[in-house]
Amino acid sequence: MILKDSGLLGENGSPMRFCQPDSSMTVVHKIDQLSLRLGMNSSVATSSLENNQYLVESLMMEEAISSAQLEGASTTRKVAKEMLETERAPSNDDERMIVNNFMLMKLAKRSKHMKLSVELIRRFHEEATRGIQEETACPGEIRQANDIFVVDRNSEVAHQPPDHELLPARLEALCDFANTDHNGLDGELFIHPSVKAIILHFMIGYEHAFSDGNGRTARGIFYWYMLKSGYWGFEYISISTLLKKAPAQYGESYLFTETDDFDLTYFINYQLCIIERAMDDFLSHIDKKRKEFYEIMGWIEKTGFSKNLNFRQIHLLKKVVRNPGRLFTSKEVKNDFDISEGTARTDLEKLVSLKMLAKYKDGKTYYYVARGDAMDRVKSQ
């Protein structure tokens, strides 16, 4: 398939092209079946949807952490999750990159109803690089020179991005491509949304419109288009976790495309393989969390606790009984469940009233501690 009218051109002016073997179509089908496998429909606000989204809410943090680590950020996952959950201010550039990536994922979700524009691409980049080496990254600023290039594992130049003077027109063409319906109707070319999202990912990296942070911006645009296309489950699926395990192959998939007359097949197939593995990991995680949840639900049902608790409070109670002495804050609960801080405090106070949590104040912050006898208190009901 040649994208001859798309405006997506290689450095020599050749149009981008790709083909889809049967193996890639199998993955595309699995992507389409993802919501059905989860047993949820994003257009229907059911209690099942709400419950399962709470189970996977923290997975958005996984992509933020992995994407930063792919770019070279060095910090442990435990420390990174603690920072995001409690909204602790980052102490260095590595932690700042993780916070930025988390906010980038939030931006992808928040702007999913918008059309792609150069301004939106700049906002994605600004979010990805805010506060990190701002003099060199220049958040949100399109590069004004040709001194940027990509090196391979042998430190040799693997990619020289297009001339900076061509970027305004090339980025506008990319936006036009993103905003064009490729649904196969009325004689239009059909491109599956997941494949189109991957093409956008590739092109943002290929254009290399910014001095730094192009990879993070490209992955943010990928997620934005998947969410825009209705694949809500990708809010929780981390492709960067797997890309991080083989960064050289990720780079080579770009290189193979560029050196074979801009055939996107290499990059599309590699990314689809990554997506398939990421979906499998996600579904395994969901199955595990569901099993844990229904086990604790069955146990709490027998005690009579559940009739006085909402889903979030039951989920919190599970953490309390399994982690005596653990500290909770309203900010952490707010981020875990994507609710207001006031609602988070109400949930915590409910468990205080049931003597599952103990509350104390340090400065201006209230902390909630999982009581060591919480398990016994539940069993005694």
Stockholm file with secondary structure:
# STOCKHOLM 1.0

chainA/1-381         MILKDSGLLGENGSPMRFCQPDSSMTVVHKIDQLSLRLGMNSSVATSSLENNQYLVESLMMEEAISSAQLEGASTTRKVAKEMLETERAPSNDDERMIVNNFMLMKLAKRSKHMKLSVELIRRFHEEATRGIQEETACPGEIRQANDIFVVDRNSEVAHQPPDHELLPARLEALCDFANTDHNGLDGELFIHPSVKAIILHFMIGYEHAFSDGNGRTARGIFYWYMLKSGYWGFEYISISTLLKKAPAQYGESYLFTETDDFDLTYFINYQLCIIERAMDDFLSHIDKKRKEFYEIMGWIEKTGFSKNLNFRQIHLLKKVVRNPGRLFTSKEVKNDFDISEGTARTDLEKLVSLKMLAKYKDGKTYYYVARGDAMDRVKSQ
#=GR chainA/1-381 SS CBCTTSCCBCTTSCBCBCCCCHHHHHHHHHHHHHHHHHTCCTTSCCHHHHHHHHHHTTHHHHHHHHHHHHTTCCCCHHHHHHHHHHTCCCCSHHHHHHHHHHHHHHHHHHTTTSCCCHHHHHHHHHHHHTTSSHHHHCTTCCCCSSCCCEECTTSCEEECCCCGGGHHHHHHHHHHHHHSCCBSGGGCCBCCHHHHHHHHHHHHHHHTCSSSCHHHHHHHHHHHHHHHTTCGGGGSCCSHHHHTTCHHHHHHHHHHHHHTTTBTHHHHHHHHHHHHHHHHHHHHHHHHHHHHHHHHHHHHHHHTGGGGCCHHHHHHHHHHHHSTTCEECHHHHHHHHTCCHHHHHHHHHHHHHTTSEEEEEETTEEEEEECTTHHHHHHTC
#=GC SS_cons         CBCTTSCCBCTTSCBCBCCCCHHHHHHHHHHHHHHHHHTCCTTSCCHHHHHHHHHHTTHHHHHHHHHHHHTTCCCCHHHHHHHHHHTCCCCSHHHHHHHHHHHHHHHHHHTTTSCCCHHHHHHHHHHHHTTSSHHHHCTTCCCCSSCCCEECTTSCEEECCCCGGGHHHHHHHHHHHHHSCCBSGGGCCBCCHHHHHHHHHHHHHHHTCSSSCHHHHHHHHHHHHHHHTTCGGGGSCCSHHHHTTCHHHHHHHHHHHHHTTTBTHHHHHHHHHHHHHHHHHHHHHHHHHHHHHHHHHHHHHHHTGGGGCCHHHHHHHHHHHHSTTCEECHHHHHHHHTCCHHHHHHHHHHHHHTTSEEEEEETTEEEEEECTTHHHHHHTC
//
